[in-house]
Structures are given as C-alpha cells and as structure tokens.
Amino acid sequence: MRYIYLIFLFFIASCVERIDFPVEREAGIIVIDGTLSNEDVLQQVRLGATAASPRVPIPISDAQVRLFDGQGNFENYVLDPIKEGTYILMGERLKGEIDKTYYIEVELANGEIYRSRPERMLEQQAILEDIYYDFSIEKESNGQGIVFENLYINAYIDVDMSQADSSFFLKWDVEEVFLLTPTDFPDPFGYIPPPCFVYKYPSDIDLNLFDGFQNEIPRLQRLKVGRQKIDWTFREKHYFTVRQRSMNREAYEYWEKADNLLSAVGNIFDIPPAPLPGNLYNINDPEEEVLGYFDVSSTSLKRFRTFREDIPLDQILECLYSPSKRFDAYPDYCLDCLSVRNSTHTRPDFF
C-alpha cells in the first residue's frame, strides 16, 4: 500500500514537512471526495461510508449530488454507470471559473443532507513552466538481506513564482496513463482486440504541497514530484501528467494533514480513512463527523511521454503473439486488458 508523502524536495526545508498520525476506524462515517477545477474535463465526486473492517469505504450510489455557485445556480451530478459511488458533472450549466464561488450538496436516500463550505476558485499565481525526467538506479533489499538494483524514472518541474502575491498555496498531483495492447491471436475473422489505457499514480511521492505565505522564492527548479519503478507498464507509450492546483489556506491545511489517508489512486477512498474532517458538514447535525474534502481549485498542467526505446532497460513484449507460445503462458493482462485496475478502452484526448 502506498502512502502520500507531503514532501517538498527543494532547498527551503522549512516550507515542507511530512506528517504521520495513527489511523483509527469507525463504521458508518460518510466520506465525500471531489474536486472542481477550471479544466475542460468531467468533474467527479466520490461518495461512500466507512466499514468497520480495514477496507475501502462502501460506495453510496443512491444519493443526489448537486453543484451550486454563489448566485444560487446549480447543476446535478449523474451517477457513473461503471464506477460505484462516483458522480459526474457534465458541465452543461455550471463550469469552474476563476473568482467564482462553489459548493456541493449531497442528499442521501434517508434524507440526510451534507454540504461543503463555499470556496472561491483562485487564480493561478505561480506559472508551471516545464516538466522533465531522468532515471536513477537504486539498491533495495527484498527483506531477506538480498540486495538488488531497480531502475526508477523521476519526474521534475520548474515553477516561476516571481509574480505571485504574498500569500498563496499550491498542490501538485501526478497522474500516469499507459497504453496496454492485448495479444492479437490469429482468427478467421481478423478481429483485433482494442487497446486499453490504464491510469496509475507514482509511488513514494504522490502529492506535494507548497506554502507560499510571505514567499520570497522567485523560482522552484528541479522540484521532484514523482518517482516510479520501471516495470512492464513502460513497454509501450506512457504519459506523466502534473497538475498544479491553486488553493486556499483551509484546503492546504487539510491536505497537509492527509498524508496517511491517501493511497495508490490518489485519494482517501483507497485505504481506511482516519478521523480527518474537511470542509463538509451535515446541515441538520453540524456535530456529525464527515470525512473528505470538496476542493475548488484552478489548475494548470504539463505532460511528458516515454516510449519503449526511451527506457534504458530491456523490455520483453510479453503480449506480442508467438506461434510457439502456449495460451496459458501469456499474462492475464495480455488476454484481457480490462482486468487491470483503472483500465478503460476510452482513449484520452491527449494520447
């Protein structure tokens, strides 16, 4: 299980700290997790309730979720037909816009209503200038005292903050998408199985925060925001996307405390959440504990991609058809690429 490290890898150590705290567990606590940005993409909210056992929250798929702006306009989210507990904003009536205020309202089947405190979408003050990568070889132990070497890819960014105001807060999220082409077995109909596009998140460094209060640093250079071991997912085209989010102080403080709540898909839905209240509350019972955060933040992004020939490591194409290879010798993901977690046949616009 991977944890988020709130690490700021730069020469100003006072701007960053890693926070750890014990994870407690109680059943039935509502968990709401969502983001509204100014990106032209479908915005999502995830809804669940904690279970008593150490497992992910139980999805809630029978709620009504609405987005409101500061003028009282609203738009309904629609339930994702594939992902349980996930609601999608189509953006037909409301879209995230700079300097406008938004909040969500969640009504459960039992009539309980939860809201997020209104947040204004702040303008990007820092400029995400560049993204690039390098490789590193690191010695690791397998727990039995045997030391071996692994190859990693490291993602870096440069950020210009020379024109920023005296108080701002940033969060950088890193997302990966890689191509997975299943085995094309010969058949009399000439059928070619469609490829999959698989989403994943870098290990070890998953989320970075920056406190820009009274900041005097004009530029961040070579800020390390992602680290991933080279494995079979790099045998074809592989994209890294870094999103820079500009947020308010409350959101910053929430994510600063969320270190041990975040997991491999980048949010609190993938490990048992600890009691970390965010900006959500029950309108009829303000004392009820509600977990999660609805984040309103402006976003800018940069991407880079790698191909098989860019990786300084021999990559065996396991899914490539060979007449001499037995059917059961192919990995499961070669036979059914949708069996891989977070995979889809829908090609991203940028791919």
N, C-alpha and C positions, 0 to 999 in steps of 0.2 A: 504494500500500500504506500502510495506516495503522498507526501505532505507538502504543503505550500511553505516555502521559506520566504519570509519577508526580509529579503536581504538586499541592501543597496551596495553593489560592488563598485565603489569609487573611493577616491582619496579622502572624502569627508565622512568619516565613520560616524560622527555624531548625528547624521541625518537618518541613520538606519539602525534598527535593532531587530533581533529575532525574538519572538515572544512564544513561550510554551506554557500551557496550563493543562491540568488534568481534565480528561473527558468524562463527564457524568452522563447518566442515561435515565430518561423518564418517558413512558409511553404516552401517546396521545397529544403531544405538543405539535401545534401547527407550524409548518415550515414553508415559507414563501421566499422564492428566489427569482429575481428578474432584473433586467436591465433595459432601459430606454436610452437609445443613442440617436445621433443625427445621421447614422449610416442608412443608406437605401437598401436595407435588408429587413427580413421579417423579424420582429422583436418577439421575445419569448418570456413567459413567466412559468415557473415550475412550482407545483403545489403538492404538499404531502403532509403526513403525520408520522411522528416518530413511533418506532416499535420498541418494546421492552428489551428485546434481544439485540445484540450488536449487528444490525443490518441497516441497509439504507431505508429512509423513510418510505412509508406505504403511500403510493401515489393516490391523489384525490382527483377523480375525473368527472365528478358530477357537480362542480361549482360553476358559478358565473363570475367572470373576471372582466372588469372594465377599467379603461384608462380615462382619466379626467385631466383637463387642462385648467389653468387659472381662471378661465372665463365660464366654466361650467359645461363646456362641450365634452362629449365623451364618445368612446368607441368600444364595442365589445370585442374581447378576445374570443377566438374559436378554439375548440379542443383539437389538438393534433391527433389525426386518425391513427397514427402509428405509435407515438410516444405517450405512454400513460402519464397523466398528471401534468402534461405540458400544454400550455395555451399560447396561441399565436395571434399577434396583432397584424392584421392585413395592411393597415396604414391607409385605409380608404377615406377616413375622416380626420384622423389625427396622425401627425408625424412629429418626431422630435425636432425641435427648433431652438436655436440659441436664444437665451434670455427669456424663454417661456418656462412656466411652472407646471409641474405634472405630479399626479399621484394615482395610485391604483386602488380599486375597491374589489374585494373578494367576498362573495356571498356563498356560504356553504349550503348544502341541502337542508341542514337543520335550522337555517335561518340566521346563524351567526354571521356577522359582517366584520371584515377586517379591512383596515385602510393603512396606507403608508403616509407618513408625514410629507407634505408637499416639498418638492425640491426644484430649484431653478437650474436649468441647463446652462452651465458656464461656458464661456468662450475659451477656446484653446489659446493659452498664453505662451506655452513653450512649443517650439517647432521640432517635430520629429524629422530630422534631416536625412539620416542614412541608416541602412541595416546591412550587415555583412556577417561573415562567419569564418571560422578556422577549425582545425582539427587538433585534438590532443590525444596522446596515449597515456593511459593511467594504469598503474598497478593496483590490483584489487585482490582480496582474499576470498575464497569460497566458504569460509567458516571452518574449514578443516586444516588451516595452515598452509594451503597450497596457494601460491601467489601466481597470478596470470595477468596479462595485459589486455585492456579493452580500448577500442578506438571510440572517441566521442566527437560529436560536432557541437560547437559552441556558437551561439548567436549573440551579436553585439549591436548596439545602436548608438548614434550620436544625436544629441538633443541641444538645440540652441535656446537658451533661456535669457538672452541679453535684453529682450524687450518685455519681459514678464513683469507684472506688478509685484508688490512687496509680499503678497500672500497668495499662494496657490498650492494645489495638491494634485499629484499625478499618480496614476496606477498603470502599469504596463502588463498586458495579458499576451501570452504567446500561444498560438494555435498551429497545429500541423495538419496537413491533408496530404495523403499519398495515394498514388494510383496502384490498384491491385487488379491485374489482368488474370482471370481464371484460365485453367487449362482448356485449350481448344481441341477436344478429341475429334477425330475424323468421324463423320456421319454421312449417310446418303443424302441428307437434306441440306448440307452445307451450313448448318447452324453455327453461329459464332456467339458464344456467351458474352453478355455485356460486361464491361469492367465495373469495378467498384471504386468508390472514393471514400477513403477511411479517415476519420478525424481522430486526432490524438493530441496530447499535451506533453510538453517536455518534462523530464524528470528533474528532481533536485531543486531547480529554480523555476517555480511556476508562476509566481506573482511578485512583482517588485513595486514598492511604494516610494514616493519622494515627498517630503515635507518642504514646501517652498516658502514657508513663513520667514519673512525678512531674509530671503535668499540673496546671497551676493555672488553666487557662482554663475558666470555668464554662459558656461557651456559644459555639458557632460560628454565625455569622449570615451568610446570603447566600454560602454556600460553593458555588462553581461546580463542578458535577460533570459537565456535559455540554454539548456545543456541536454543532449540526448545521445544515448549509446547507439552506435551504428549497428543495425541489425537487418533482418530481411525486409523491413519496411522501406529501405533505401535502394531496393533493386530496380525501381522504376522512378518516374518523376515524383518529387517530394517537395512540397511547399511549406515554408515557415511564414506565418503572419504575425506581426507585432502590432497590437492596438494600444495606443496611448490615450488614456481616459483622463479628462479634467474633471475633478470632483470637488465637493465642498468638504469642510472640516469634519462633519459628522460621518460622512461616508469613509473618509480617510481613517478616522479613529476606529470605525467598525472593522475595516479590512486589516488594520494593524493588529487587532486582537484575534483575527480569524485564522492564524497560522495553522493550528492543528485541526481546523474544521474542513479545510479544502483538500480535494483529492484529485485523482487522475483525469477527470473531465473538467476540472477547474471550478467546481462549486461545491456547496455544502451538502449536496444530495448524494455523495458517494462514500461518506463514512458517517457513523453515528454522530450527530451534532451535539456539541456541548451547550449549556445554557448561555447563549450569547444573543441577547436581544438586539434587534436592529432598529429600523425606523417604522415598524409595523405594529398595530395595536387593534384590539377588539373594541369597536365603538361603544358597545354596551357594558364592557368589563375591561377598563383600561389596565387593571392589575393583572390580567391574564398574561402569561408568558408566551410570547410569539417569537419564533426564531426566523432568521433570514434578513434579507435587505432588498429593497427595491431601489436600484441605483439609476439615477438620472445623470448622465454624463455625456459631454461632447467627445467625439472620437476622431482621431487621425490614425492612419495605418501605413505600414511599409511591409513589403514582401520580398523574399528571395526564394529561389528554387534550386534543387540539385537534381542531376541525372546520375545514372549508374556510373558513367565514366568520370564523374567528378569525385567519386568516393575512392580514397587510396586504400582499398581493400577488395580482394576478390569476392565477387558476389555470384553465387551459383543461382541460376534461374530455375528454381525448383518447379515452377508451374509450367515451364516450357514442355510441350508434348514430346515424348520419345517413344518410338515403337517398341523399344526393348524394356520399357519401364512398366512394371505392374501397376494396375489401377490403384491398389491399396498402398502403393509406395508414395503417392502424392499427398502432401499435407492437406488437411481438411479445408484450409482457406483457398487452396487451388481448385477444389471441387465445388465449393460454394462460398464465394467471397462475401456474401451477406452474413455468413456465420461469424465474421469478425465484428467485434464490438464497435459501435458507432460507424458502421459502413452503410453506404447508400449507392444506388445506381444513378442518382441525380448528380450531374457534373456541375461543379461550382463555376460561376461565371468567369472567374479569372483563370481557370485551369486550361 
